[in-house]
Amino acid sequence: MEQFLEQFPIVVQSLNVGFLQTLKLFTVTLLGAVPLGLVIAFGSMSRFRPLSYFTKIVVWIIRGTPLMIQLLIIFYFPGLVLGKQIWGGGEAARFLASAVAFIFNYACYFSEIYRGGIQSVPVGQEEAGLVLGMTRRQIFFKVTLLQMIKRIVPPISNEIITLVKDTSLARIIALQEIIWAGQAFMKGSQGISGQIWPLFFTAVYYLIFSGLLTVLLGRLEKKLDYFR
């Protein structure tokens, strides 16, 4: 018990550092993937067929391959081809490569949710808007977009919760997120060797973070009930 109490502050401090890296990757991914996903959705719905086919093929590839493989390719492949690491070096390089991989991966998933939400809005509403003299841009932002947001909140919420846990995959390229911090105690790189209990403590961080997000997203869904 005394040994546990002595080690506990060291473990918590290390896990806090790892969690901040996880939180940073989560935030950057959302900020990049949410708008990029809408752009990709427009590309897949484009009436210009080459663009539409190209976008759909890219989305198919990204959704059909593991995120872990994408991380490895994005981080290591440029260096193997160009003979130079384009991401730079150190922890900042690993974070940048991870952010690019996560943003593009989740943008492709979000794009399909956006596309489904847009196409679920009755066509008659767009026709009614045109009859009233509204432009297609006005119809999208004032009619379609608002209804689309209501429809996509539940599936987007699921993807956001999944993102919380997927950030742990970044350790495959040695990004020092929270799981990495927990494993470090098993390896003895934090001055404490062979301790597995700090790794279980990482689950507490994930549970609390996911719980807070679930509550916030639930409240957002309730506020959008005016479309029912």
Secondary structure, 3 states (H helix, E strand, C coil): CHHHHHHHHHHHHHHHHHHHHHHHHHHHHHHHHHHHHHHHHHHHCCCCHHHHHHHHHHHHHHHHCCHHHHHHHHHHHHHHHHCCCCCCCHHHHHHHHHHHHHHHHHHHHHHHHHHHHHHHCCHHHHHHHHHCCCCHHHHHHHHHHHHHHHHHHHHHHHHHHHHHHHHHHHHHHCCCCHHHHHHHHHHCCCCCECCCHHHHHHHHHHHHHHHHHHHHHHHHHHHCHHHC
